[in-house]
Amino acid sequence: MRFHFFTIILDDIKYVKGLIFGLIGILFVGLQPVVAVSKPDSIDAYLFAAMTCFVEAIVFFPIMLIDRRMIKVNSKKGEFNEERNHSSLHGWRNNKLILIYVGLTFGIGQLLFQTGYQLAGSINGSLAQKSTVIFSLLFGVLIMKEKVEKTQVVFSLLLLVGLMIAVTQGSFNLLEFNLGVLLLLILACIWMLAHVITKKYILDKNQSTATQMVFIRNGISATFLLSTYFLIFPLENVNLIFNPVNIVYYVAMGTVYGIGLFMWYKTLSLIDASKATILYSPTPIITAIFSVFLLGKVFTVYHLIGTIIVIISIIMIVKPKSKKNNEKEVE
């Protein structure tokens, strides 16, 4: 009885920690679109994407080293299975092709991210990115062989309706559908596919730690984007890399993005994925607040209606997964 009582307390503490990391993460994720659209016009999307990945890799390098050290220390203490620890530290070597695919995908994705937000704006862009939950369902069925309920399909369609209301300002005129929003929908698709493949073939098989994955993927993305940049753009653009003002934006974008990603993984490590997804669903509201006060953007009634529909849809889409997880815990 006493043991059960302490277990409940520990679970509550774990959940509260997850909420704290999640709330901090929401602020950084909500700030990402604002930094993306506020960059100087002199920085093209290609270079900004490359430098963002480069800074992210730098941010995650020490975090990865700390993570690896903790695993080694726990292994010496005998707290975890030695084979499992070895797999976490070195299993990535057996998945080089997948890592290259993921790195290239996230590199191209970062380019779509920067271009998409420039065209769509911070508010519409952040709403468009919430379509990831739809692609999560789709690839869950196709790759993970998960079952989908009718309510999830209905609310997936409703989410798209909410997005249409916000983007077209209630007109539902497809000719007004922003190209940037389309790019961000494509981004949501390819990113979610890469996430699902990473989860199935690497993380679920304990072939790498999450921080190791983020560092490696950003390292590959940065290498790919920077090495191809000057094949497309003139060599004089090298001055853009070392411009002091531009460096501030590179560091700001990479740091904000990197911390947001780290907080997301910490949240996932403390509470289940469905609850974490619901917790992060209001990020378009945070983006809207930042956009209004920092960029002077107008948040219309249609933005509000679209945002409410999108958030409710995400909650209803994720709810069945949350129920299944709770049933497993009871069993």
N, C-alpha and C positions, 0 to 999 in steps of 0.2 A: 504493500500500500504506500509506504513511504517512498520507495523507489519510483513508483508510478507518479507520485506527486512531484518529485524532482524532475522527472522526464517531461512532465507538462510544463514546468517552469522553464526548463532549458529550451523546449520547443517554442515557448512564448518569446524568450529572449532572442532566439534565432530569427523568429518572424519579425520582431521589432527591428533587429539589425537589418534585415532584408528590406523593410519599409524605409529605413533611414537611407540606405544605399540607393534605393529606388527613387526616393524623392530628390536626392542630390543628382542622380542620373537624369531625371526628367528635366531639370534646369539646364544641364549641359546639352542634352539632345535637343531641347527646345531652342537653345541658343545657336546651334549649328547652322540652320538656314539663314539666320540674321548675319552671321559672319560671312557666309558664302556670298550673299547678295551685296554686302557692303564693301567688298574688296575694290581696290582701284581699277579703273577701266584698262590701265596699262598692262595688267596681268591677265593673260589669256587663260581660259579654262583648263587647257592642257597642262600648262606649267603649274597652275594652282593645284590641280589634282596631283601632279607628280610630287610637289613639295609637301603637300598635305600628307601623303603616304610616307614620305621620307621622315617628316617630323614625328608622325605616329610611331614609326619603327624605333626612333630614338627614345620616345616616351616609354614604349613598352619594353625596351631592352633591359633596363635595370629591374623592372617589375618581373620580367621573365627570369632573370638571374636569381632574384629573391625567392621566387616560386620554386625554382629548381633546387635551390639550397635547402628549403624547407622539406622538400620531398626526400632529399638525401639524409637530412637529420632524422626525419621520422623513420626512414628505412633502417638507420643504425640503431634506433631505439626499438625496432621490431614492431612498431605500431601498425604498419601496413605490410602486405605481401611483397616480398622482395621482387618477384617476377613482375608484379603489377607496377611497382615503382620503376623498374628497368624499362618497361614498356612505355610508361608515361614520359620518361626522359629521352629515350632513343627510338621509339617506335616510328617517329616521323620519317626516319631513314628508309623505311619500307614502303612509304607512300609518296615518293618524290613526284610522280606524275600527277597525282591528285593535288599535291601542294602547288605545282606549277599552274595547273588549271585554275585552282582557287585564287592564286596570286594574280594571274592575268585577268580573271573575271572581276576581281575587286579593283584592279587597276583601271580597267575599262569602265567599271561601275562608278568609280570616283570621278572619272571624266564626265559621265552622264549626270552624276550628282551636281557637279559644278555648272555644267551647261544648262541642265534642267531648271535649277533654281534661278539662274540668270534670266531665263525666259518666262518661267511661271511665277516668280516672286516667292517670298518666304512663306506666306500664309497658304496659298493654293498648293505650293510645293510640299509643305509638311503634311497636308491632308492627302495628297496623292501617294506619299510614301506609306501611309497607313494601309494601302492595298496589299502590303506584304502578308497580312493575315489571310487574305484570299488565296494567294499563291502558296502559303503554308499548307492550307487545306488541300489544294490541288496536288502538290508534290508529295504530301503526306499519303494521299491515295495512290498515286502512280509509283512512288519509290518505296515508301515505308509500309505500304499495304494497310493503311489505317482506314477505318470506316468513317463516313461522313453522314450526319443526320440532316433531315429535311430542313430543320430550322437554321442550320448553318448555311445551307445553300440560299435560303430566303434572305437571311440577313447579309450575306455576301452581296447579293443583288442590291439590297437596300443601301449598303455601304457605297456602292457605285452611284446610286441615285443621289446620296448626300454629297458625294464628290462633284457630280454634275451640277447640283444646285449652287454649290460654292463657286465653281470655276466659271460657269456661264451666267452667274448672278440671276438664277431663276428662269432664264429664257429657254433652256434646254436646246439651244441652237448649236448643233454639232460643229458648225463652221466657226464658232467662237471657242471651240475646245482648244486650249493652249497647247502648242507644240512641246513646251517645257513639261507640261503635265504628262503628255504621252511618253516623253523620254524618261520621266520618273516612274511611270508605270512599267516600262521596259526594265528599268533599273531594279524595281521591286521584284520583278520576275527572275532576273538572272542572279540577283543577290540571294534570294530565297532558295533557288536551286542549288547554289554553291553551299549555302548553310546546311541544307538537308543532306547533301553528299558528304560534307565534312562531318556532320553528326553521325551518319550511318557507318561510314568507312573508317573514321579516325577517332572521334571523341567517344562514341558508344563502345568502341573496341579498346578504349584506353590507350590509343597509339600516340597521344600527345596531350599536353595540358592546354587549356584555353588560351593562356597568356602566350605560350610558345607558338600556337597557331596564329594569333594576331600579329606577333612580331614577324614570323616567317612570311605570312601573306603580304604584309605591308612592305617588307624588304623586297620581295619579288615584284610587287606592284610598282614601287618607287624605281627599282632598277629598270623595269620594262618601260615605264613612261619617260624617265630621264634619258635613257639610251636611244629612244626613238624620237624624242622631241626635236632634236636638231636635224633630223632627216626631213622634217616637215617645215620647221621654222628657221629663219636666218640665224647665223652664228652670233650676230650682234645682240640677240636676245639674252645672251649670257649675262649681260649687264642687269637684266631684270632680276636674276637670281640674287645678286649681291646688293640690290637697292635697299637701303635701311628701312624705308617705309614698307616695302614689299615683304621684307623679312619679318616685320611685326605681324603682318597678316598671315604669312606662312605658319609662324609659330602659334599664333592665336587659333587658326583653323585646325592645325594638327593636334594642339593641346586640348582644345575643346572637344574635338572628335574622339581623341584617344581616351580622355577621362570619361566621356560619356559611355564609351564602349567598355571600359574597365568597370564602371559602376553597374552596367547591364549584366556583365558576367558575375560580379559579386552578388547582385540581386538574385540571379539564377541559382547561385550556389547556396542560397539561404531559404528561398521560397520556390515553389514549383513554377514551371514555365507559364502555365495558364494565368496564375495570379499575377505574375510579373508582367505579362502582356497587358492585362487589365490595368495594372498600376501605371504603365507607360502610355496608355491610350490617350490621356489628356494633353500629350505634348503639343498638338496643334494650338491649344489654348495658350500654352506658355510661349510658343513662337509668336502668336498673335499679339500677346502683351508686349514682348520684346520689340516686335515690329512697329507697333504703335508708338511706343515711348522712345525707342532708339532710332528708328528710321522714318518716323512720321507717316507710316502707312495707314490706310483707312480700313477699319474692320467693319464690314457691312452687316446688315441683318441676314443676308443670304450666306455670308461666311459663318455667322453664328448658327443658323439653322443647319447648314451642311456639317459643321463641326459636331453639333449635338447628335445628328443622325449617325455620323461616322463612329463616334465614341460608343453610343448605345449598340450599334451593330457589332463592334469589336467585342464588347462585353458578352453579347448573346452568342456570337460565334465561338468564343473561347469557353463559355459556360459548360457545355457538354464535356469538354476535356477535363475541366476542374472537377466535375462530378465523378468521372471515371477514376481520376487520381485519388479522390477521397474514398471511393469504394475499395480500391486496392489497399489503401492504408488501413481500412477497417478489417479487411481480410487478413 
